[in-house]
């Protein structure tokens, strides 16, 4: 008997008929002799509706009450799936995050999981009950409802798998694995059979929508194999797992893009020690994550300091940065909301030279200007004008020979 954790996203839970299909899939795995913990998201579109309601009330909703509101979507899903399973003759029990409990810090809307006691779930599993847990949510040590950020149900599932020492964590979504890039842009994109934790971390952080980044962090930290699969067929998906030597044979495993970025530039900043900290510290204090950062070469004792944040954080970040700009006597704050980040990722880059050069040359041939550059050991990211996103992805996909049969990152 194995312990299986399965997670179903909003699309998989998007209607009563789809919930019935999820229940049938769960029942099939349970009938094969497995203990089951199911993690579900809110029904497709429900969280967006709740967010819109909050934003209709005011521009910056109170963080605590925002979490109380948006966490309610998953309550519907766990109840409906449990009702369906019970109607089919199975023992099932729904759990809110606070009933598990999934204990988090108090960073509302971006909470991080600190601890998951397994006593309650173990008792139900021992009794043959299928445990159905609301993803995306938890509770802090003061008893407040918290949420983990968009896509947080993936994190819930992997964290539960780690806490329970599950045999496998299956993430069911509307795609049947990790592809070399978005098939909606490149029709010849191919599914990757196996991808390393590090590659998946980069892809997730760079805009790939298949897995949420913190779920991959948990998987790597606790050595949880994650199988990404489609809830609409029985095909084998992509296994996210430990890196092995043969993965380095693949130069570039994936190309990601992210249109959810905005650029803020603080102009004519005094070039002296501590100025970067003065600009970024207030953003950090407001739980705003800064992605790419570029500081120009100093001229006449002044420089320009440019960084990117998500579109969701843009208004708040801009307001904070304008106040900071006054304090440090900067000349102006300039923004651009029409940018896109394009990234190539692959553990093979560690042992191959010239990858960045090839990327830059490919974009230059198409007249695509690079505004910002960021690199790590296994990725290169550039910021470009948003209107060139699809073109950039397609030409890079071709340049690195990523079309053809399924890519084996093994």
Order of alpha helices (4+ residues) and beta strands (2+ residues): beta-alpha-beta-alpha-alpha-alpha-beta-alpha-beta-beta-alpha-beta-beta-beta-alpha-beta-beta-beta-beta-alpha-alpha-beta-beta-beta-beta-alpha-beta-beta-alpha-beta-beta-alpha-beta-beta-alpha
